[in-house]
Amino acid sequence: MLERLDTPESVAQVLSLTCSDQDGVMQNTRKHVTGIYNNRYGTEHTYDEIRDWTTLYDWGLEIGMPPKEALAVEAELWRTPEIVIGAEPIPGAIEFLERAYYDYKIRIPIVSSRLPKLYDCTVEWYRARTSVVTPEQIFVGLPDIASGEISKVLRVMVLGKKYHLEDSHTQVQLFLDYTDDINILYLSNRTILDRYLSTGRLIRFPGENGGEPTMWPIYELFFGPRPYSVAQSIDNIPPLG
C-alpha cells in the first residue's frame, strides 16, 4: 500500500495524495457526545461503544425513551453546530496537519460525511486551532445526496486522492467495495476489517497500550518520531496497578 517513506520526496508525494475524515480522526466527537449524553441521562457509556450514527438512538431505547424521542436526541447531539464544535482534537491531529504544511507546503483536505449545515462550525473549529486548514479544503456532505457516506467516497474520487484517513468501519467498507485504488489508513481498535489487510489497501492503526487510537502513529509513519515533549509525557505515564 505505502512504499517506504524514507525520503522527503516520497513523503511529499504521498501527502499530496492524502485526505482525511473529520470525526474520529481529527476531532474526538464521539467522546464529546458521549460525555454530554452521560451527564444528561445519568448513564455510564464509554465512547468506544459508539459504532455508528444510530448508537445514541439505541441508548435511548435502552433507558425507555419512545423511538421518536430517541431519534430527536440522536439528531440533536450529532447535528447541532453548537454541540459539535465543542469536541477536542484527536491527539496528534493538528500536529500532523501543521507538519504537512510547514514542512511540505501541503494542505490536507478534510472530507467528512457531516451534514451541509455543519460546514460553518467545522470551519470555525479549525479557525480556532490552526491556520493550515482553509475553508476551501473542508468538504462535507453534498446537499443533493442523502447519504453523507456516499458523498465522502465521491468527494475523495473527484479530488483524485489515493489515501484517506478514516475511523468508521462502515465507511471504510464503502471505499473498499466501490473504489479500486483508494487506500485507507484506518484508526480503530476493531479487527472486523482485518481480513482486508492482505489486499494492500488497508492499514489499521489501533490505540497504543490498549487506549483509543490517536493520530500519533500516522504522524510517525510520515514524519518520524513525534515531538519530544509529547513522547516524553507518554513514556512517563506510570503503569496501572
N, C-alpha and C positions, 0 to 999 in steps of 0.2 A: 504493500500500500504506500508506505513512505520510504523513499530512499534515505540512506543515512544523511542526516542534516549536519554535515561536518565542515561546511564552508559557508561564508556569508552569502555566496551566490545561491546555494541550494536552499538556504533558509528563506531568502528573499523570493525565490521562485515559488515555494510552497505557500508562503504568506500571501502572495499576490493572488493565489487561487483559493483562499480560505475565507469563510464567513462563519457567523456564529448565531446560535439561538440566544434569546434573552433570559427567559425564566428558567432557573435551574442551572444555567451556565454562567451568565453574567450577574444575575440578580437572584437572591435567595427568597423568592416569592413564596415558595411552599412553607418555609419556616415562619415567615411573617404572618401568613394567612392562618396557619395552624395555631400560632400564639393568640391571635385575635379570637379564633373560634373557641379555644380552651378557656380563655378569660371570660368570654361572654356566656358560655353554656356550662361551665364547671366540669369540663371533660379533661382527659389527660392523654390526648392523642399525641403521637410523635410525627414529625413532618415526613419521615421516610415511609409512613403509611400511605401517603398520597401517591397514587399510581397514575391517575388521570384526572380530567376536569370534573368527573362525577363523584369523586370520593367524598366531597363535602355533602353532597346530596345523600349518600349512603349513611354518613354520620348522623345527619338529621333524622332519617328514618329510624335509626337505632335508638335515639332518645325520644321517640314518639312524635316527631313533627309530622303533620299532614304533608303529603307529597308536594302540594302547591307551595307550602311554606319552605320546605327543604330546597326546592328549586330556586325560590327567591333568595334564600341565604347564600346558596352557591353562586348565583349570579352577582349578588352584591359584593361578596368578598373577592371574587376573581376579576370583576369587571368595573369596579368603582375606581376612577383615577386617584382619588384622594387616599384610598387604601393601598392600591398597588404601588404608588410612588414611595411608600414608606419602607419597602423592603431593602435590606442592605446588600452590598455587592457580595458575590461569592469570593472567598479568599483567593487572591492571585489574579482575579479577572481584570481589574483596572490596570494592574501592573503588566499583564500580558498585552493589553491594547496599547498602552503607552510605550512599551518596549518596541512593539512592531512599528509604531510611528516614529519615535525618536531615533531609533537605530536604523530603520529601513525605509522611512517615509511612506509606510503603507498603512492606510486606514482600513480596519477590518469591518466589513458591513455587518450590521445586526439584522437578521432575518427572523422574524417572530410570527407565531400564529395568533398573536393578540388581535382583538377586535380593532377596527379602524379608530374607534373613539378613544383608544388608549395611546394613540400615536403621540399626542401632545405631552402627556405625562411621561412617556418614555424619553422624549427629547429633553424635558426638564430634569429627569433623573440623571441623565448624562451631563447636562449643563452644570449640575451641582457638584460633579465629581471629576470630570476630565474634559479637556478641550479637544481630544483627539477623535472623538466620535461626533460627527456633524449631523445635522438633521437630514442631509441628503444621503447619509449612509445608514439610515434607520428605515426598515421596511416592516410593516405589519400586514394583517390580512387584507386581501382585496375585497372591496365592498360588494362586488357582484358575484363572489364565490362564497357560499355559505360555510364551507369547511376551511378554517384557518390552516389546518394541516396541509391540505392540498395547495392552498395559496403559497405556503412556505416552499414546498417542493418546486412549484412553478417559478417562484422568485429566484431560487438558487440556480435553476436551469437557465433562466434568462440572463442572470448575472454572469454566467459562464464559470461559476466556481466549481472546483473539483473536490474540496474538502469542507466539511461542515461540522461544527461543534454542536452536539445535541445531548439532551438528558432523557428524553421521553422514548421509551422502547417502541411505543406505537408509531411515533413519527419516524424513528429510525427504520422501522419495518416498511413504511411507505417509500422511503428513499431506496431501500434495497430492492423493493418489488418493482418500482416504476422508473428507476433510472439505471443506467448501465455503468456509469463512470464517475459517480459522486461517492466519495469515500467519507466515512463517518468516524469522528473522534467522539466516543460515547462516554459521557461522565455518568457512571452508575455502578452501584454495588450489585445490581441484578444480573444474574447469569442467564436470563431467559434467551438472550440472543447470541450466546457464546458459540452456538453451532455455526455461526457465520464467520467466526474468526479466521477459519481456514480459507475463506474466499479472498482474503486480502483487502476487503473493502471496509472492514470494521476493526477498530482498536478500542477496547474498553479500558477506561481509567477508573478503577474503584477508589474508594476513600482510603486514606493512609491510617494504619493502625486501627482498623475497624471503624473509622469515623466516616462522615459523609464525604462524598467526592468534592474536590476543590479544583481550581484551575492550575494549581502549582505544578502537578506532573506534566501538564501540557506546556506550561511555561518552560519547564526544564527540557522538554523534548525539542523545543525551538531554540532556546537561548542559553541552555546550560544551567548551572546552579542558580537557585533562587537567591534573592538578595540576602546578604549575610545576616542582617538583623532578624529577618523572618526565619531563616534556617536555625539560627541560634535559639530563638524563642521556642521553636518546636522541639529542638533537641533537649531543652531544659525542662520540658514538661515532666513532672515526676510520674513514675509508674503508679497504676492503681493498686490499692491493697496494702 
